[in-house]
């Protein structure tokens, strides 16, 4: 039935998009909020007269003194804008998101990395890249991809494999279906990720008579799927058979806000908890059941327990290779897995008993079903001993003795830098990181005191995420200080978002660790027999013609100052501590610049990560590394034995 003129409103496609986004709400557990917090964008010829005009019109139509319903934030790099949006969504437990628009061509394709990061981390973001003309009236366009074999492919088709949902709106009539499908995916915890709706630039500006019902307030309800009774019973049977169980807490525990339910389960049963990068914070570090990080960047406590665990209970984890130490972490010959996850894709991994359910609901059901069962006292004592040993290791790495009267004038190590920030920040403050050596050091060393106090992007581990991500976290959590930990290599990838922090008055504290190169890959290169080749920032030598000359005279502190940021240069632990306290007291963004020695690493996890080494080489260092590699490869396990009691 065609709507009557009284039931329609004439708007451009872009104006319709903006009005639709404003009307979308989300509800979970009785809490309702607007789903879209705003729109990030950089305008070019593809979207300036379309979405740009629509966002301007919406702002100008906002009553004086009120904030726009869909505020616009200008970014400096399209990829970084997506990172900021993703960090915001993670801090909001996926219950609020941003739209991000860019112009046709390189502006749009710059967002591809951000799309991959969002989808891999299962975090919602709506991407609105401009596209070429639907009418093809002006083709070939500036920045248009021309293929001899196809007339309907554009550069935006590269978003297809990176998006959980992709659509292209060739005609205005297609927009309602695309928007509804986008919302379905964005608000589904099991399906969420990057959603891309490409809109040709002529369609963006085209007017259409839209049904008013398209813009009515709509609430998307985020449910909590319950575990099926039979699946729960199978899981309980496996857990009750365990003598040395271990629970692996992933990001799903945090996103489901199931930390109290996790605490109740482990306090009732005594099951120790190891945590993935996304799951770190699901238990505070000092809880008796918390054995800290697990896997390649884990604690020796968690990894020792993992090696002997006979039942592994994964809750909200996708068992990424760092979590499983490339499938070498769990060595018990009869190890069984129970997998609780809202996504069926993750629930079936390692041939485990699959419990497809919301983490909070499943943990509550498991606690009730396991009433009266617990691990024995000997296992509890072993957990306590391993915890105490690791706590002592962290204390040595943080060098608390030096902080209490030793030499505070010496150049700090990276572990000491992390320790100073950890100890001087507030328990509710948030640490943000993504790439280099610091994510691994943070995973094993950082002592989390609040469920939302740890934000390390390690699904894609994208260099350059840190500053942009820190801005997103602070925008989502304005009552928490945000400490961005970033190395010089990652800083150089995307430092320009500091300008956005200044523009929006977003306070972040960026701890910029200068170690003159890629510390993480440098150490890995050495371990794999590649002698740190190409990992240090050095000039090309005139004699060797290699990058082994003097260190580059790069002044990153001066670079940060040029963006209008307050910068503090520190050269010792004492100066660093003073800078941290001053930054906390400040109301504006601060960059703390500190030099460290890249050759002083963090304590070992006594674990492994599978990075193939050259099978044949003339280099002795590579041959030795290959021998070690083959020893570890022999410990890899496929984990294909059924954990299902009925199928065993």
N, C-alpha and C positions, 0 to 999 in steps of 0.2 A: 504494500500500500504506500503510495507516494504521500509524504507529509504535505499538509496544506501550508501556504505561505506564512500563516500565523504561527506555525510550529517550527519555523526555520529561522536561521540567521545567516546573513551573507558575510563571509569572512574569507580571507586567503587561507590556503592550506597551512601556512606557518602560523597564522593567528589561531587557527583551529587547534593546532598542536599545543600551543601555549595554554589556551583555555582548557583543553582536556587535561593536561598535566596538573594544572592547579586544582582540578576537581577530584584527583585521586587520593584516597586515604587507605591506611592499612590498620588492621586491628589484630591483636593477639592478647589473650588472657584479659580481655576487657579494656585494654589500653588502646586508644585510637589516636592516630596522628596523621598529618599530611605526609604522603609518601615522598614527594619530591621536595628537597630542600632548596633547590635552585638550579641554575644552568650555568656551566662554565662554557666559555667560548672564545674563539679567535675568528674574526670576520675576514673574509676575502670575497672575491667576486662571486663565489658560489652561494653564499648565505647572507651577505650583508644586507641585501634588499629583501630577503625572505625572512628567515628566523631573526636576523638582526632587527629588521623593522618591527616584527611582531613583539619582540622583547622590549624594544623601546616604547612601543605603543602601550604595552601592559604597564610599564613603569609610570608613564605619564598619566595613565588613567587611574593610578593609585591615589586615594585621597591624601591630601597634604598631612605629613606627620606620620603616616603609616608606612611600614616596610612593604615592598612589593611581595605579592604572593609567590612569585617565582623570581627571586633576585638573580641578577646577572653578575658573574664574576669574570673579569678578563684575566686569562692566563698568559704565560709567555711561551709555552711549548705545548703542543697538542697532546703529546704522550704524557707530559707531567700533569695536565689537567685531568686525564683519566685516572692517574695514580692518586691524585687528591680526592677525587670522587670515590674511588675504591676504598681508600683508607677511612673516609667518612662512613661509608656503608658498613665496614667492619666494626668500627667503633660503636655504631648504632645497632649492632647485632643483626644486620641485614634488614632492618625494619624501616629504613629510610635511605634514599638514594639521590643522586644528581643526574641530570641530563648533561651531555657534553656535545657541543656542535663545532664543526670545523668546515672549512671551505673545500670545494672539490679539488682533487689532485693531491699534492704533497701534504696539505693540511689534514686531509682525511687519512691518508696512509700513515701519517705520523702517529695516528691513534692505534695502529695495529698492535703494537707492543702492549699498550695498555689493555686492549681487548683480550689478548692472550692471558695477561696477568689476572684480569678479573675472572675469566672463565676457569682458569686453573685453580684459583683460590675460592671458587664458588661464591663470588660476591657480586651484587647487582649494580649495574651501571647502564644507562640508556645512552647509546651513541647515535647522533643525528648528523652523519656526514652529508654534505651536499653532493649532488651527482650531476652528470652531464644533462643536456637538454632532452626531455622526453620527446619533443617534437622534432629534434635533430635539425632545427631550422638554421642553426648557425654552425653546424659541424664542418670540418673537425675543429673542436674547441681548443683553446689554450689548455694544456695539461690533460687532454683527452687521450686515452689509450686506444689506438687503432689496431685492430687485428684483421688479417686477411681472411680468417676463417669464421669470424663471428661479428655481428653488428650490435649485439645487445650486452656485451661484456664491458664493464668499466673497471677501474682500479678498485672500486669498492667491493667487487666480488671477492677480493682477498679477505674480507671480513667473514665470509661464510664459514670456513672451518674454525674460526676463532670465536664465533658467537654461539650462544645457546639458542638464539632465534635471530633469523635474518629475513628482512623483507625490503623490497624496493617499491615505492609508491609511484607508479607511472601515471596514475590518474587520481584526482582528489577522491573519487568514490571508493578507492581502495584503502583510504586512510583509516576509517573506523575499525575495520577488521585487523589492520596491522597494529594499531594502538592497543586493542583489546588483547591480542595475542602477546604483545610485548609485556603488558601488565601481568598476564597469566604466568609468564616465565619469571619475571622479575620478583614476584612475590611468592614463588614456590621454593622452599628451602632445598628441595631435592634437585631442582632444575635450574636454579638461578646462575647467573653469570653475566657476561656481556650480551646485551640485546642491541642489534643494529637495525635502524630503519633509515635507509638511504632515500633522500628526496631530491629529485632533479631540481635544478635551480629555477627552471621556468614553472614547474609545478608548485614550488614554494610560494611563488608570487601570484598564482592563479586563484581567482575567486570562485566560490562555490556556495550553494545554499545548503547549509548543514542542519540536520535535525537538532533541535534544542536538547533533546534527551541525551545526545552525545556528551553534553557538558554538565549534566546533572551530577551532583556529588555521588561518588561511588566508593564503597568500602570493600577492600579485598581482605578477606579473613585468612590469617595464617594459622592453620590448624596444627594440632599435635597428634600425629598418627599413633595409635596405640599398638603395642606388640600383639601379634596373634597368639592366642593361648597355647596352641600346639608348639609354635616356635619358641615361646617363652619356656615351656616345659622342657623342651630339648636342651635349651641353653642352661637351665637350672641343673639338669642332670649332669651335664659336663662339668659345670663349676663345682658341684658337690663332690665330684670324683677327684678334685685337685688336691694335691698336697703342697704344691709350690705355685700358686696362681700369681699372675701379675696383670694389672689393668693398665692399658695404654689409653690415656685421655687425649683426644684430639680436639680440633677447633669446634666440632659439633657440640661439645659439652658447654663451651663458653657461649656460642651463638644461641643455644637453647636455654641459656640461663639456668643450667642444671648443676651449678657448683655445690649448692647446699644438698641436693639429692646425692651427688657423688660423695660428699663428706659423710652423709648418713650411711651409705652403703659400706664404705671402707671402715668406718668406726664400728659398725656392727659385725663386720666379718674379718677385719685385720688384713684385707688384701692390699698390698702396696701398689702405688700408682706411679708409673712413669709417664712423662708428658712429651708430646710432639711440640714442634715450634708453635703451631697454632693453638695447641692445648695448654701451653705453659701459662700458669696462673689459675688453672682449674682447681688446684689446691694451693694454699700458701706454702712457701718453701719450708716453713718450720712445723708443718703438720706432721705428726709421727708417721703417717702413711705415705707421705710424699718422698719419693726417692729421686725427684728431679727429672732432668732431661733424659731422653732415651735415644739410643742409636749412635750414628756416626759422630755426632756432636754432643753426646750424652754424658752423664756422670758415670763414674766407675760403679757406683751403687746400683743404678738402674740397669746398667749393662751386665753386671754380675748376676743379678736376679733374672734378667731376661735369658741369659745363657742356659740356666737350669730350670726355667719355668716349664711346668707340664701343661698348664692351661693359660692362654693369653686371652684376656677379655678386651677387645678393642671397642671403644665407645667414641663415635664421632670422628674417627680417623680414617684416612684413605691409604694408610700404610705406605707412605712415600718412601723412596729408597734410603733417605737419611734416617727415617724412623726405624726401619728394619736392618740398618747397616748393610744394605744391599743383599738382604736375605741371609745374613750370617748371624743375626742377633740371637735367634731362638734355636738352640742346639739340642734340646732334650729330644731323645729319639722318638718319643711318643707324644710330642707336643700337639695340643688341640687348640683350636681357635673358636671363640664366640665373638661374633661381629655385630654390634649394635650401630645402625646407621639409618638416617632418614632416606638415604639414596641406596637403591638396590645394587648399583654398580660397586659400591664399597662393601656392602654387607656380605657379598659372596667371596671376597678375596681370601686366599690361603685355604680354600675349601672349608671355611669355618661354618659353624651353625649360624645361619642368617636370621637376624632379628631386625626387620625393617620397621623402624619406629622412631619417634622423637626421643632424643636422649633423656630428657627429663622424665617422660612417662615410663620409659624402659628401665631407668635406674630405680624409680619408685617401685615398679613391679618386681624387679630383681631383689630389692631389699626385703620386700614382704615375703617373697617365695623362698628366700634363703634364711629365713628366721630360724635361729637355733644352730646354724652352721657357721664355723669360723676356722681360720687357720690355727695351727697349734702354737704353743708358746715358744717352741724352739725356732720356728720360722719368724715370729715377731722379734725375737732377740737378734736373729741374724740381720733382719731389716734395720733394726736400731743401730747395730754395730756398723753396717755399711754406710748408713746415713752419717754417723759421727765421723767416720774416716773421711768422707767427702767434704763435710763441713770444715774439717781441719785443712783439707787441700785448698778450699776456697779462701780460707783465712790467710794462708801463706801466699796465695796468688794476689789477693788484695793488699797484702803487706801491711796488716793492721799494726804490727809492731813498729814499723817505720812511722806510721801515722801517729803513734802514741809517744813519740819522743826520739825517733831515729832521724836519719838524714832526709829531710824533706826538701832539700835544695837540688837533689839529683833529678835527672831527666826521668820521668815516670815510664813504666812499661804500659802496654795497652791494657793488661789486666788491672794494673793499678788505676788507670784512668776510669775503667768501668767500675772499679770498687769505690772510687771517690764519688762518682755520680750516684751509684746505688745507695751509698750510705748517707749522702747529704740531701738526696731528694726526698720528697714526702711519700709516704706509702701509697697515696692515690695518684701520684704522678705517673706519666706514661713514658716508656722508653721506646723509640722507633728506630728500626734498622732494616736492612734488606740484603746487602751484598758485601762481599769481601770476607775478611777474617773475623770481623766483629759479630756477625750473626751466630757463628759457631761458638765463639767465646761467651756471648750473652746467653746462649741456650744452656750452656753447662754451668756458668758462673753467676748469672744474675739471680738475685734472691727476690722473687716476686712476692709482694705482700697484698696485692689486690688483683682480682680476677681480670680487670681491664688495664692493668698496669704494664702489660707486655705486648708490644705490637711489632713483631718481626715478620716481614713478608718473605716467606721461604718456599712458597709454591713455585714461583717463577724466579725468585731471588734476583730482582731486576736492579742493576746498577742505575743510580739516578732516582730511585723511588724515594729515598730518605727524606729530602727536604720537602718535596711535594706531598708525600704521605704524612709528614709531621704537621703540615698546614691543615690537611683534612682531619686529622685526629683532634687538633686543637679547636677547629671549627665545630666539631661534633661534641667536644668535651671542654667548653670554655672555663669550667671550674677546676681544671687540672693543668698543671704545668706539663709541657711535652718536651722531653729531651731527645733530640735527634742525634744519634751516633752515626757518624759518617767518616769514611776514610777519604784520602785525597783523590784516589782513583774514581770513586763513585761520585764525589762532590763535583769533579770536573765534567761529569756526564750531564748534569742538569742543575747547576747552581742558580740559574736565572730565576727560579721560582721564589727566591728570596725577595725579589722585587714585588711579587704578588703578596707576600707577607707584609711588606711595608705598605703597599696599596690598601690592603684590607684591615690593617692594624691587628694582625694575627701574631700573638706572642708565641714564639717557639725559641727554645734554647738549643742551638746547633753546636755540638761538640765535634769540631773538625780535627781529626787525627791525621797529622802529616807524617807519613813514613816513606815518601818519595817512591811510590810505585804500588804495585799490586801485591800486598802482603800475603793474602790468602793463596792466590795462584802461584806466587813466588815459592811459598813453602811447599805447595803441592807439586810444583815443577821439580823442585829439588828431591822430593820424596820419590818421584817417578823417574828420576834419572835424567831430567832435562835441564838441570843445573841453573834454574831460575832464568832461563833464556827469555828475553823480551818482556820481563816483568818489572823492571826498575826504570824509573824516569831519569835516563842519562842521555847526554849528548852523544852524537856519533863521533867516534874517535877517528882522527885523520890517519893514524898509523894502522889500526886494525880494520877500519871501515865497519866497525860493529857498534852497537849501542852500549858501549862499556866505558864511555868517557866520564867527564865530571857530572855531578848531579845538576839537574836543570835549576836555574835561578828563578824558580816560580814562587811568587809571593801570594799565596791563597788568602791570607788575611787582608792584604791590600785589595784583592779582588772583591772580597765580601764587603769591605768598607765602601767600595765604589757603588754598591747597590743601595746605600743608605742605611746599612745595618750597623748597629753598635758592635764593635769587635774588641775582644780582649786577647792579647797575646800572652801565653803562659809558657814557662820554661821549666817548671818544677812542680812537684806534688803540692807544695805550699801555695804557689800562685794559682794552681788549678782549683784547689779547694776554695780559695777566696773568690775566684771568678764564678764558681758555681753558686755560692751563697749570694753574691751580688746579682747574678742573673735571676735567681729565684725572687729576689726583692723587687726587681725591675718590672715595669708594666709593658715594656716593648721587647721586640725580638733581639736576641744576642747571639753572636757567634764567638765561641771560645776556641781559639787556635792552640793546639798543643802538639809538640813533636814527640814521637816515640821511636823506639828501635824495632824495625820489622823482624829482626832475627831473634827476638825474645818472644816465644810463643806461650800459649796458655797450657795448663796441665792436660795431659793426654786423657782421652776418653776410653782408651784400650778397646778401640773399635775400628771399623774399616768402612771404606767407601769404594765402590767399584768404578775405577777410572782405568781403562785398558792401557797397558804399557806396550811399547813396540816389541813385537815378538822376536825380532832380530835386529841387531845393532852393532856398529863398530865401537860404540861408547861403552866403557866398562861400567860407568854409573848406570846406564840404561839396562845392561845385562843383569846387574845386581838387583835392580828394581823389579825386573821381570821375574826373577826367582821368588821374591817376596810376594809378588802379585799372584803367582800360580799357587803358592801356599794358601793364600786367602781364598782363591777361587775354589779350592777343594772343599772349603767349608760351606759354600753356598748350597741352599736347600730349596727345592721347588715348592714345598708345602702343599702337596696335592692329596695327602691322606685325609679321607673324610673325617670331620669332627662330629658329624651327625651320629648320635648313638644308634639310631635305627638303621643307618647305612654303613656303620663300621663293620 
